[in-house]
């Protein structure tokens, strides 16, 4: 009890009386315990403390009230001063808005992609499971037979679910449309811990084909195509000409496997019969409680070894890769995002330094006012509080403007990044982002106000009054130090931006292996319910015949998957050369379906032999065309023409090589060309291909012309994803282009802020040194001499900042290593460009106020100084 009383005294009593009162009470308390016992003594002690609390709390209330009144008065004074100095206020608010708004926008992206947990139950226990092939590629999709065997043997996992990307055509609900879909196992919802917004999830009976075919819609499709009909569950829709009953609607935040998925169907149990060499499933597992990722990985690898022993032809050397689901979804974007976050924080610091420099310059003009206030009794703490309140007001206005800028930026980034960044659909100015923005605003208030306030209160009042309020040397030195920091930070940012620009230039100059100009692409998928295996090729033949007859068409063909389309991982199969023992590690190549005219339309050069013709039809000699990369690997020093090869996708079919074409960078421009085998679509029919139409000029065939051809052939068949081949190539470098553009933009902002900072400090230095420069001119120096002296001083400041920035860039740019192609992180050209830009910018900014010295009136300057 007495301990509580002591604490109340410590909190409530003023420091000057707390100790004496406590000592007196403790002595009397000890005496009363001896005289009357502990109970009466405690009661007395509490009565004494309670009697002291009232006056003490009243005193503290008065003091707090006075502080609040002083703060209100400081705020009113600050608002009047900011309204009076409109130029300073506008510059400071806009600068902080730029820094805080940019940082808030980038933080919102980092939060949505990297920091926020996935919208699933116990998301930290979710795993992405891959198959790892013998050639060291650790993130392959899984074949259906392997998946089902793993699921039965996966100890340490509560469940293992799988899915495959599909592209069904929706008809009967407006114009036919090709949807992004997924065929999923019945345990996917339980694995993720989610429930449909409406209806139910799939049951095992649905996958077994018992009952009517069913489907689940995304909330987006439900709203856009069915008007948010609450009675959608139980309705029938037509997918790929198959009537399916809608059994549920998933909420908008269900983004599995991607945010573009619009419809889910059950993965049929019959997929167990697929070849083990066909890898196209994505697998997600949930860890059992208390089981580590390493333990689950060991269990799955043990299952893979069992399958390797049981199926050596297809599973030799194959293993398992396991990683957290969130890390798998984020992929390789973590480093670019962290680099952009670090860059925008540097912009924030430069902006704060700029505002602090502006405040120092303004404080120099208010030095006499502060000196008078100090002389008439204002305490240092009161002056410090006044300065900090003004800085807090500027930061608050800047923060408010930053919210608007961040809101616009997030809308722009969500649209721009949707195709290249995972989980970006969660981007929003939510409570977490607003709290971060508030913290940035508070930090800006402290960073921009502390140094100017300290400079203001440390100056001696009698010195300031004597000097008449002119700028002090210490204030100028502080501003010069801030500018050096700005130049150093800007140098590092410009160096990083320059090395990324050089990397992007190298990447975009890499030969793709085909000619992208004047080429139109359009995807077509034929539903299995209406097109049998025998009718697929005749349809594509008729369509291509009509497309080639369109005005301006130079060549037309169809193939798939296309280079740089991001669909390379599904079709990599083992190869065997006739008359040669199979390689122990298994030679593998990607397989592409093509029609006659495909290579001509793509502009892929023919190097040897021939390409496909109409004679390569079903029932004729099974043929193939290989690329140069595969020819070098399989037939080094020999001609491949006439040699026969066999792939695991058609384990009994030997194909005769009839031609060699140039290698094409199929996966990305920064990866060397993978080996490829091309087979004629007529001999190995495919239901989904991409039309490639090359025009003689830019006024050739358009998407609407090709769409009209499709309508004439099948009005329920949509033409989807029409785009140019140039756009496809540009999309393959979208993430690198975006990172480079953003970092280059940040570097440009840093240059602009540095220009303003250098201009301001040189202008103040010139004003402070007017007497010295006038004396020099009076003693015979020319105007050019004093301008040169001023520029030399600015050059010394600039060189110091550039050298510090070069050292900082040397330490920081290795973080960009994974984002670079063809250049190193310590690229001397990039560092040189950064140094030249900063020196030119700083000296250019310094020359404007320095050249005013050419019009210096010596007599007037000496009289006024």
N, C-alpha and C positions, 0 to 999 in steps of 0.2 A: 504493500500500500504506500509506504513511504517512497518507494522508487518511482511510482506514478506521480506523486506529489513533487518530487525533485524534477522530473521531466517537465511538468507543467511550469515550474519556476524557470527552468532553463529556456523554455519557449516564450514565456509571456513577459518576464521581467526585462527591463533594459539592462544592457551589459554593465553599466556603471554602478548599479545597485544590486545586481544579481548575486555576486559573491558574498557581500556583507550580509544580506538577508539570509542566505542559505547557511552561512556559518552560525549566525545567531540562532536560527530555528533548530539546527542540528544540536547545538549545545543544550538548549532548553528541552528538546525532545529526549536527549539522553538522561537529563536530570529527572524528568517526569516518569520515565520508565522505571527508574530506581524507586521513586516515591510512590507511584500509584499503579504501576504495571503497564504492560504493553498496549492493552486495549484502550484505556483512557488516553494514553500518550498519543496513539495513532489518531484518535478522534480529534484531539486538540490540534495535532499537526495539520490535519486536513482542513480544519476550520481556519487556521492561520493562512494556509495557502490559498483557500477560497477567498479570504478577505483581501489578499494581495492581487488576485487575478483581475478583479473588476477594474481598478485604476490602471493596472498594467495594460490590459487589453484596450481600454479606452485610449491610452496614450499611443499604443501601436495603431489603432484605428485612425487617430488624428494624423499620425505620421504617414500612413498609407494614403489617406485622403489628400494630404499635402503633395505627396509624390504624384498622385493621379492628376491633381490640379496643375502641377508643374509640367507633367507630361502633356496634358491638354494644351497648356499655354505654349509649350515648345512646338507642338504640332500646328497650332494656329500660326505661330510666327513662321514656321517652316513653310506652310502652304502659301503664306503671303510672299515670302522670299522666292519660292519656286515660281509663283505666278508673275513676279516682277522680272525674274531672269528667265524669260521664255526660251531663249536660244539654248542655254545650258540645260534647262529641264527637258526640252524636246530631244536634244542630242543624247542625254543620259538615259532617258526612258527608252528611246528607240534602240540604243546600244544594248541595254539590258534585256529588252524584249527579244532582240535577235539572239542573244546568248542564252537566256532562260528558255525561250520558245524552242530554239533548235535542240537544246539539251533535253527538254521535256518530250519533244517528238521522237527523238532517237531512243530515249529511255522507254517510251511506250512500245516501240518496236522490240527492244531488248526484253522488256517485261513480258510481252505477248509470246515471244518465241522461246526465250531462254529461261526466264524466271518463274513464270506462272505454271503451276502443275497442270497436267492434262485433265480434262473434265471427266475422269473415270474414277471409280471407287479404288482407293489405295493404289493410286497410279504409280507409286514408287516400286510396286511389286510386279509391274508389267514388263515383259521382255519382248524384244524382237529376235526371232530365231532365223538364222540364215544357213544355207549349205555353203561349204567352202570347197572349191575345186582343187585338183592337184596342181594347178599352175599358180597357186598363191592368191587367187582372187577370192577373198573371204566373204563376200556379200552376194551370193547367188540366191535366186529363188529356189524353191523346193519342188521336187516332183511329187505328184499326188501319192503314189505308192510309198515313197519314203516318209511323207507326212503321216500317213495312217499308221505306219510301223513305229515311227517315233512317238506318236500320241499314245500308243499302247505300252511303250517301254519307258516313258518319261517319268521317272521317279523324282520327287522334289518339286513337281509342278502340279498345281491344283487342276489345271486344264491347259490344253494346247489347241488353239483355234487356227483356222486358215481361211484364206480368201484369194480370189483371182479376179483381175480386172476384166470387165466385159463391156460391150458396146451395143446394147439392145436398141431397137428402133421402136418408138412409141407411136402408134397410130390410133385413130378413132377419137382423139382428144385435140382437135385442131389440126394444123399442118403436121405431117409426119416429122419427127425429130429424132436424131441420134443422141442417145443419152450416155453419160458415163455411169457405168454400173459395176456391181461386184457380185460374184457368186461366193457365198460364205457358208461356213459350217454352222450347224445349229447351236454350237456352244460358244459362238463368238460373243453374244450379248452377256452371257454369264461370265465369260473370261474377263471382259472389260468392266462388268458391273454396271450395265446400263439397262434402261427399260424404254420401250417405245412411248412416245407422247400419246399416241392413240393405238388401241388394239394390242396385239401380242407379237412376240418374236417367233422365229421358226422352231418347229419341233423336229425330232428325229424322223417322224413319219413323213414330213415334207421332203427331207433329203432322200428318203427311200422311194419317193415317187408314189406314195400312197395318198389317194385323194386328188383333188384338183390342184393344178399348178398355182403357186402363190407368189406374191411379191410384197415388199415393203417399200414405201416411198419416203423420200427426204421431205423435211418441212418446206424447203424451197420449191421442190417440184409440186408438192401439194398446194402451195399458195399460188404459184404461177400458172399451172395448167388446170387445176381443179377448183380454183377460187376459194380455197380453205373450207371446202365442203365438210361439215362435221360428220356427214354420213358416208364418208369415203370408204370406211372399213366395211368390207362385204361387197363393194362394187367390183366390177370386172373391167380390167384394162387389157389392151392388146400389146404385147411385147414380142417383136420378131414374129408377128402373125400368130402368136400363141396366146389365147385368152388366159389371163391370170387373175386370181382373186386377190384384192388388196386386203392384207390382214393387219397392217399397222402403218404408222407414220413415226419416223424418228425425229427427235428434236434437232434444232439447227446446229447445236454444238457437237453433234455426232459426226466426226470427220474421218471415218474409217472406210476405206484406206486413205482417201483424200477428201478435202473439203468440196471437191467438184462432184463427188459421187451423188447421184440422184435416185438410184433405185438399187435394191438388194434382192437377190433371188437365192434359193438354197443351192449349195454345191452338191450335186448328185453323188450318191454313194458309188455310182457306176464309174466315177473318175479314178477309182482304184485301178482300173484296167489300163490306164494311160501308161505309155512307156516310161521306164525309170530315167531315161535320158531327157525327157521333156520337163524342164524346170520352169514352172510358171506360178507357183503358189507363194503367197506371203503368209508367214506364220507368226502368231502372237501368243505368248504363254503368260501364265500367272504363277509366280512363286508361291509355294506352300509356306505357311507361317514358320519362321525360324530357319528356313533354308536359304543359303547364300547363293548369289549368282554363280560363283565358282563351282559350287556343288551341283547345281542344275546343269552347268556346262559339261562337267565331267560325266554326268549321267547320260546326257544326249550324245556325247562323243562315244561313250560306250555302246549306245544303240547303233551309232553310225558304223562302228567297227564290226558289230554283228552283221549288219547289212552288207558291208564290204566283203566279208567272208562268204555270205550267202549268194551275193550277186556280183562276182568279180568283174564281169564284162562291163557293167554300167556304173558300179560304185567304187571301183578301185581308186584309192587315194582321196576319196571324198570324206569330208568331216563336217563339223558344225561350228558356227560362230554365234555367240549370244551376247547381247548388249541391252542396256535399259531402253525401253521403248521411246522415251523422250529423247534420249541421245540419238537414237536411230532416225527419228523424225527430223530432228534438227540437222543432222548430217554435217556437211562441211561449212555451214553458214555461221557457226559459232565464232570462228576467228574473224571473218569480215565484220560481223556485228560488233564484236568487242573492239575492233580497230576503229570503227565508226563512232562507237560510244566514247572511246578515249579521245578521238579527234574533236568531238563536239564539246567535251569537257575542257579541252584546251581552248576552244573558241570562247567558252564561258569565262575562263580565267583571263583571256585577253580582253574580253568585253569589260570585266570587272576592273582590270588594270586601267583600261581606257577611261572608265567613269571615275575611278580614283584619281587619275591624272587631271581630268576635268574639274573634279572637286578641289584638288590642290590648287589649281589655277584660280578657281573662284575664291578659295579660301585666302589666297594671297591678296585679292582685292578687298576682302573683308577683314584683313589683319588689323587695321586700325580700329574697326568696330569691336572686334574681340578684345583688343588691348584696353579700350575704354571700359568695357564691361568688367574686365579683370581688375582694372584700377579702382572701380567703384564698389568692389566687393564680391563679384561673381567668383564662385569657387571653380577649381579645375574640373571637379566632377560635373558641375552644372554646365560648363562649356562643352565637356565631352558628351554629355547627354544631348545637348542641343544639336551638336554635329551628327550624332548617331541617329537622332529622330529624323533629321532632314534626309540622311542617307536611307533610312528605312522607308520614308515616304516615296523617295525616288524609286527604290526597289519595289515597293508595293505597286506603284503605277506601272513600272516595267513588267512586273509579274502578271498584272491584269492584262496588259497588252500581249504578253507572252502566251497566255491561255488561248487567246484568239488565234495567234500565229500557230500554236501547237495544234489547235483543232483543225485549221486548214491543212497543216502539214500532214496530220494523220489521215485525213481523207485522201490526200494526194498519194501518200505512201501506200495506203491500203489498195488503191487502184493500181499503182505502179508495180508494187511488189507481189501482187497476187499470183503471178505466174512463176516467180522465181524464189519465193520464200515460203517455207512451210509455216502453218499455224498463224499466218498474218491476218486471217479473217477474224481473229480475236482482238485485233488492234482497236483500242478505244481509249478515250480520256475518262477512265473510271476513277474510283476512289484512290486506288494505289498510285496512279499517275498524278492525280491532283495533289496528293500528299507529297510526292517527290517534287512537284513544281513548287509547293509551299516551302519545302526545305531548301530548294535552290534559291528562292527569293530571300529567305532569311540569310543564307550564306552570302548572297550578293550584297545584302544590307551591311553585313559585318565587313566583308572584303573591301567594299567601296568606301566605307565610312571610317574604319579604324585608323588607317594611316593619316588621312587628312585631319581627323580629330586630334590625333596625337601631335601632329605638327602644329595645330592651332594652339594647343594648351601649353606646349613646351617652350614657346617663344616668350621672351621677357617683355612685359608690357611697356616698360619705359623705353626699351630699344625700338619697339614698333612705333611708339608715339614719336620718338625722335626721328625715325626714318620716314615718317609720314605715310606709313602703310604700304611702302614698296615691297616687292617680293623679296623674300630672304633667300640667301644662297642655299640654305638647307632645304627649303621647299623645292627649289629648282633641281637640286641633286636628287631628291626623292622622286621627282617626275622623270628625271633622266634614268634613274634605276628602273622605274616602271616601264619605260620605253625599251630599255635593253631587254627586259624580260619579255615584252611583247615581240620584239624582233627575234629573239631566240625561239620562242614558241612558234611564231609564224614560219621561221626557217625550217623547223622540223616538219611542220604540216605541209609546206610547199614541197619539200624534198620527198615526203611520202606520196603526195599527189603526183609529182613528176615521175617517180619510179613506177607508179601504177599506170600512168598514161603511156609510158614507154612499153610497159608490159602489154597493155591492150593493143597498142599499135603493132607489136610483134605478133600477137595472137591473131588479130584480124588479117594480117598479111600472109598467114599460113595457107598454102594451097589446100583447098578442100578435096580436090580430086574431081570436081564437077564444075559446070558453069551455071551460075544461079540467075543470070539476067534473063528477063523476059520469059519467065517460066511460072506457070500457074499450077497449084496443087489443090486437090480436093479429095476427101476421103469418101469411100463408099463401102457399106457393109451389107451383104445379102443375107437375109434371114433364112436359117436352115429349114424352117417350116414350109417355105415356098420355093426354095432353090435347092435341088438335090446336088450331089457331087457332080453328076453328069451335065447339069445345066449351068454351072458356074462359069466355065470357060466360054461357052457360046454367048452368054450375056456380055462378058467383058469384050469379046471380039466385036459384037454388034455395036456396043457403046463406043469403042475406040474407032471403029470404021466411020461412025457419024461425026465424032469429034475431029478426026483428021480432015473431014470435008468442010469444016468451018472455015470462014475466011481468015486468012493470015496465019493459020496453023502450019508450022514447019515440021513438027514431029510430035507424036503423042504415044504414050505407053502407060503401063500401070505396074506398080510394084509395091513391095512392103516387107518389113517396115523400112521407112525412108531413112537416109543418113541424117544424123543430128536431130532425130525426132524424139530421143529419149526412150525408145522402145527396143533397145539392143539386147536386154538381158534375158529375153524369153527363148531365144532360138539358137543357142550355142550347143552344137552337137559334136560327138566324136567322129573322127574320120579314119578311114583305112584305105590304103592304096593297094590295088591288086598286084599280087606277086611280091608283096613286101610284108614282113612280119609286123604286126601292130606294135606301136611304140609302147613301152611299159607305162609311161606316164599319160599316154593317150593324146594324140593330136586332135585338136578341136578347132572348129571354125563356125562362124555364124552363117546361117542359111537365109537366103532372100528369095522370095517369089517374084518373078518378073514376066512381063509379056513382051512380044516383039515390039520394038520401038522404044523400050524403056531406056536403054543406054544412050540412044540418040537424043531423046528428050531431056535426059539429065545432063548431057554433055560429058559423059564418061568415055574417055578415049579407048578405042579397040587397039590392043597391042599385038595380038597374034590370033590366027584362026578367024573365027566368025562369031557373031552374036546369034540370038535366037531368031527364027523365022516361023512363018505359018506352018512349015512342014514339021516342026517339032511339036506335034500334036499327040493326043492320047493314042496309045497303041503303036507309035513309032519308036525308033531307037531312043532309049533313055539317055539324055545328054545333060551337060552342065557347063557353065562358064565359071572360071575361077579368076580371082584378082591377082595382081602382081605379087602382093605380100604372101599369099598362100602358095603361089608358084615357086617363089624363092625358098619357102620353107619345105615344101614337099619334093620339088623337082630341081634342086640347085644344080645348074650346069646342064640340065636336060630340057628338052621340049615336052611340055605337058600334053600337047595335042595328041589325041588318041588314047591317052592313058585313062584307066578307069578308077573311080573312087566310090566309096560307099560311106554313107553317114548313118549314125545310130538312129536318126529319126525314121529312116526306111532301111531297117537292118538287113534286108535281103536284096535290095535294088542296087545294082552296079551302074553307075552313070559314066558315060564316055565324055571326056573333056574335049569340047570343040572350040574353045576360045579362051583368050586371056584379055582382061580389061584392066585399066588403071586402078590402083588402090584408092579407096575413098575413106576419109576420116568419118567413121560411122558414129562413134560415141560422142566425141567432142574434138574441137580443134586443137586442144592442148595435149591430146593423146595420139600416139602413132597409130597408123592404120592397122586395124585388126584383120586377120585373114577371113575371107568371105567366099562362099560358094553360092552361085546363082543358079536356080533351077527354073525351067519354064513352067508357068502357072498351068498350062494346058495338061502337063504330065503330072503335076502335083497340085491339084486345085486348092485355092484359098478363097474363103468367103469374104474377106476384108482386105481391100487394096486401096492404094492412093493413085488417082490419075495424075499424070505428069504431062502438061501441055506446054510445048515451046512454040512461041510465036515469032514470026519474022520481024515484027516491030511491036512497039508498045500498044498499038491499036488493034492487036490481034484478039484471039478468043478471050472472053471474060468469064467470070464465074457464072453469070446469068446465062450465057450461051450454053455452057456445059450443063447447068441445071435444067435448061429446057430440053436438052437431049435426054437427060435422065427421066424427066416427066413423060416424054414420048414413049420411053421404054417401060417405065413402071412408075405410075403416079404416086404410089405409096412408098417410094424409095427416096429418102432424103439425101441431098448432097451436103456434107458437113465439113466444117473446118476449112473452108476455102481460103487460101492465102498464097502469097508468092513464095518462091523458093528463096528469094532474098530475105524475106521475113523469117523464114525457118532458120537460115544461117545466122541472122542477127539474134534470134531468140536463143540460140545455143550459147551465146556469149552475154546473155542479158544480165546475169548476176555479176560478172566481171565489169560489164559496162556500167551497171548501176553503182557498184562500189567505187569505181574510178570517178564517175560523175559526182557522187556525193563528196568524196574526199577532195576532189579538185574544187568543188564549190566551197567547201570549208576552207581550203587554202586561199581561195579568192576573197572570202570574207575576212580571213586573218590579214591578208595584204591590205584590204581596205581599212580595217581598224588600225593597223600599224601606220598606214599613211596619215590617218587623222591624229594618232598619238604623236608621231614625229613632228608633224606640222605644229601641233599645239605646244610642244615643249621647246621647239626652236623659236617659235614666236615669242614665248615667254622669256626665253634666254636673251633674245635680241632686245626685248623691252627692258630687261633687268640690266643689260650691259650697254645701254645707250650712252651713258656718260663715258665709260671706258673707250667705246668706239669713237665717240666724238673727239676725245682727247687724241686718239691715234690719228684721226683725220686732221686735226689742228696741227699736229706735229709733222704732217707731210704725207701720211698714208693716203692712197687713192681709194675711191669707192670700191674698185675691184679688189683691193687688198683686204678691206674689212669684210667684203662678201666672201672672199676666199678663206679668211680666218674663221668665219662663222660656219662655212661648209666643212672645214677641216675638223672643227669640234663635233659637228654632226656626224662626220665620217668616222671619227674615233668611237663615238657611241654606237654607230651602226655596225662597225667591224667587230666590236666587242660582242654585240648581240648575235651577229652572224656566226662568229666562231663558237659561241656557246650553243647556238642552235645546231650547227654542224655536228658538234659532239653529241648533242641530244638525239639528233637524227641517226647518227651512227649507232647509238645504243637502242633506239626504238624501232628502226626499220626492219630488223630481223623478224619482228612479229608479222611482217607482210610476206614472209617467204612462201607460205602456202598459197598466196594469191597471185604469185608472179609467174610469168612465162617468158623465158628467153633473156631475162635480166636478173642480176643479183640484187639483194636488198641494199648493198653498199655501192650502188651504181654511181660512178664518179660523175657521169653526165647529169644525172638527176640532182646530185648535190651541187654541182656547178650551176645548173639552171636556178636552183633555189637561192644560192648565194647572189647571183647576178640580179635576179628579180628583186630580192630584198634590198640590196645596195642601191639599185636604180630607183626603187620606190621610195626609200628613205631619203636619198639625196634629192630626188625630185620634190618630195614634200618639204624638205628643208630649204630648197632654193627659193620657193615662193615668198616666205617671210624675209629671207636673207637679202633678196634683191631690192627690198624696200630701202636698204641702207644706201643704195645709190642715190636716193633722193634725201639723204640725211641733212637736216639744217643744223649745222654745228653750233651756231650761236644760240639758237633756240634750245637745243639739247643741253648745252652747258648751263644756260640760265635756269632751266626747269629742273635740273638734277640737283 
